[in-house]
Amino acid sequence: MITPRRRGFTLLELMLAVAILAAVTTVTYLTFSTVSQAWQRGLGLTESIHHGDFVIEQIVLGLRSSYFPETGQDGSEFGFYHEDGGEGWGNADTISWVKIGSALIGQEAPYAGSPHRVKLTLEDDEGRTAVAVRSWRVKGQPEDFDPDDVAPVFLSTRVEGFNCRAAYQMVDEEIDWMDEWEHTNKLPTVVELTLYLAPLEEGGDPVEVRRLLGIRAAELCWRSGAAPGKTDAARRRRTPRTDDGADASAPRRGSSGGDARDRTAPGAAARDRAVPRTPARRSPSQPGNTRTPAAPGGANRGPPPVPPGS
């Protein structure tokens, strides 16, 4: 009886199967590794962007809390200061402005409710670059006060660069950016902030977080400085003057000033109370003829009219 021979795999077939299995395993590993690295990079990028958004939002809140005195007051010590720290992602600009509120300084600061100046720079914090914030009162400082002696508060140690651009006007329908702010007695109307965070991998590009914002308080300083003397001239046109050059709506020295104050009160009722009714002049032939009382200087005049729009 003849037994059939069992045929096995040849060496070539085994080598080919092993090669195919190795190729499939390699492709699977490379795919998984690539997906895993992309996932890690995505998580790192998302976390860096969230961190950058947090830091830049604190700065934005501080700039939106900018303070400038009302029109007519001296605003030289309430201006915006900007020092250009270079070009590229490694630059370190310095900005300083006056604000009100707890942004950047915290609610526990005793001067949060009063005007205080804030200075934002990049400084070294134990071998790492960090965003440093210093703040101090605008008024009531001793003569030997040095802002650099104020202890800084560090917002982040992951920011490696900071760039700022400011502007206040449009040229050819485009924002006229200034690399370094020159009008140190005023505030810019628009500011562009850029933070450069550490790269996700060594030798890579930094992560940029950019924000563009407008400063509402700048309207006060540019409104007051747009046409010097215009406000005073307009006030002189609206306010009547007496012969001696005094403001008719202001109380005179040596008098109670009641009529003068009431004269500027709004409303017809206030005008009726403030302005006494002068008896109408009668001809000499009419009985009971009266004359208006003589004003200082011998001139006969009635009460000054109420300024229009008061």
C-alpha angles and dihedrals in degrees: 000000000000115000115211115242118241112232116217135189119289123232091252092055092050092050091049092050092049090049092051091047091050092049093050091047092049093049091048092050094046091049092049092046092050092048091047093050091047089050092050091047090050091051091047092048092048092049092047092050092049090049092047091048090052093051096044091045089058089053092046091052089051093051092047088055091059116145130211126170121251123272114293097029125108108266100177093112094044098062131119119259124200129178117191111229100192140278133298131028093308095062120120113204122188123216132180133183142155119256144164125224140044098289112127093358104056132238092272092067108111093219098047092112095050132062111283133168122240125201120196121194142149112251139167116268111186093323096319129098111246139177106251126197125195124183137181141163118277094216132041100033121143119253093251093051114139118191091208089066090065111104110245127233113220116220099183141355094201098072113099100174140025128192129182133187126184135192141173105185145040123239118193089347091304131105111261099223120201117207088205123025112240103180097079093170093058142050126246117243094220132025132190117206125192126185122194113206127195115283117259091236134022112277093013130123119277122252111253124210114185132184133183120200142165126230113222094193089065089076089073097055096043092044091054094043100041095088114010113217094013094107094049092047092050091049091052090052092050097043119069118229131214125229092267092054096254122140108261091209094054123082115260121235113263094025132092091245092218096129092045093053094044090048091066095047115115122249136049092265091059091049091051091052094045101043114061116218110251112217112247116255116253129203118256090253092061117085120244094032111182134185129215114257115267114255121219110288095037097273118133109229139152125233115299113262121255112261110256115254095022 
